[in-house]
């Protein structure tokens, strides 16, 4: 069962309940990540050429659910085509 506080923190997929927490970041590498980061993320960041210079969409690596980074709205299949299973 997914704890509500963990879902709010963005650790689990709302569509398939996949856990996005990856393996532990080695202590000697943590200085290169956001303060307090202990684990890698499994989320896939999608950058759209010619748009925002950085991640515009996030995608679940397990089910392919894709949402806009800024609005949090789920996207159409046009963006979802990046999922490895498609």
C-alpha positions in Angstrom: 0.0 0.0 0.0 1.4 3.4 -0.9 1.6 5.9 1.9 -0.2 9.2 1.1 2.8 11.3 2.2 5.1 9.3 -0.1 2.8 9.9 -3.0 2.7 13.6 -2.3 6.5 13.7 -2.3 6.4 12.2 -5.8 8.0 8.8 -5.1 5.3 6.7 -6.6 3.5 6.8 -10.0 -0.2 7.8 -9.8 -1.0 5.5 -12.7 0.8 2.2 -11.9 2.2 2.7 -8.3 5.8 2.1 -9.5 8.4 3.2 -7.1 10.6 5.8 -8.7 13.4 5.6 -6.0 16.5 4.2 -7.6 19.6 2.9 -5.9 21.5 4.8 -3.2 23.9 7.5 -4.4 27.4 6.8 -3.1 28.4 9.2 -0.3 31.4 10.5 -2.2 29.1 11.5 -5.1 26.3 13.2 -3.1 28.0 16.5 -3.2 27.1 16.7 -6.9 23.4 16.4 -6.2 20.7 18.5 -4.5 21.3 18.9 -0.8 19.8 16.0 1.0 19.6 13.6 -2.0 20.3 10.1 -0.9 18.8 8.1 -3.8 18.9 8.3 -7.6 15.6 8.9 -9.3 14.2 6.5 -12.0 12.1 9.1 -13.6 12.8 9.9 -17.2 13.2 13.5 -18.1 12.1 14.6 -21.6 13.5 17.7 -23.2 11.8 19.0 -26.3 14.2 20.5 -28.9 13.3 24.1 -29.7 11.4 24.5 -26.4 12.4 25.1 -22.9 16.1 24.4 -22.3 15.8 21.6 -19.9 13.3 18.9 -18.9 9.7 19.8 -20.0 8.1 16.4 -19.3 8.5 13.6 -16.8 7.8 10.0 -17.6 7.3 6.9 -15.5 9.8 4.3 -16.7 7.4 1.4 -16.0 4.1 2.4 -17.5 5.0 5.4 -19.7 2.6 7.9 -18.1 3.9 11.3 -19.1 3.1 14.7 -17.6 4.1 18.3 -18.1 6.7 19.4 -15.6 5.2 22.8 -15.1 1.5 22.1 -15.1 1.5 18.5 -13.8 -1.1 17.7 -16.5 -0.9 14.3 -18.1 0.0 14.4 -21.8 -1.4 12.8 -24.9 0.0 9.8 -26.6 2.1 12.1 -28.8 4.5 12.6 -25.9 4.0 9.1 -24.5 5.6 7.6 -27.6 9.0 8.1 -25.9 8.2 5.2 -23.6 10.6 2.3 -24.3 7.7 -0.1 -24.7 6.1 1.8 -27.6 
